[in-house]
């Protein structure tokens, strides 16, 4: 996450990630049992499966652009360090 964020926004990116994970850890046990009891196991777990597949597809779709972005960032950082080492 910190590699994807601009240098001046890394703290915000890390904070947003932390809130997302903490929110999910809070919401799952709070709402999960009620939804399971109300809608039954097939619909509940089927919905979990559909959401999981959609998230997986999103990660797969974003993998190429994310990889290219990180490669460009790393090349820029290496080039900046090399240029700084050569300059007097």
PALO-398137 format. One record per residue (C-alpha): y, x, z. Coordinates in steps of 0.02 Angstrom, whole numbers, plus 50000, padded with zeros to 5 digits. Last residue first. Layout:
N
YXZ...
This chain:
88
508465143449635507515130149534505685133749500505015125949660506085110449640505485107749462503685108949520503975096849663504845084449548503455085849418502115082949551503035067649617503305060749442501475063349397500965054549558502085039749522501455038349343499645038849403500025025649535500775014049403499315016749285498055012649423499024997049473499114991349291497224993649272496724986149440497804970449429496554960149329495114966049440496104961749597496544944549529494744941249481494194945749658495504933949730494874919849618493054923649662493464923249848494424906849831492944898949740491704905449869492724899350016492854882349931490964881849910490794886850093491844872050150491204859650020489384863350058489584864950247490404848450282492174842150252492754837150427491664848550535491964863850426493814860150415493924858750604492914874650630493974884550507495714879650566495984890250722494594902950693495284906950519497134905250559497334919950679496344932950581497214926850422498914928550504498484946050568497974951750394499534944350314500684950750451499984968350432500214968150243502004961950261502364975750386501624989250273502674983050127504224982350237503944999950302503685006550126505304999150060506405014750042505005024849961504595011349833502935003349874501315006349780500885022249876501225013750042500005000050000
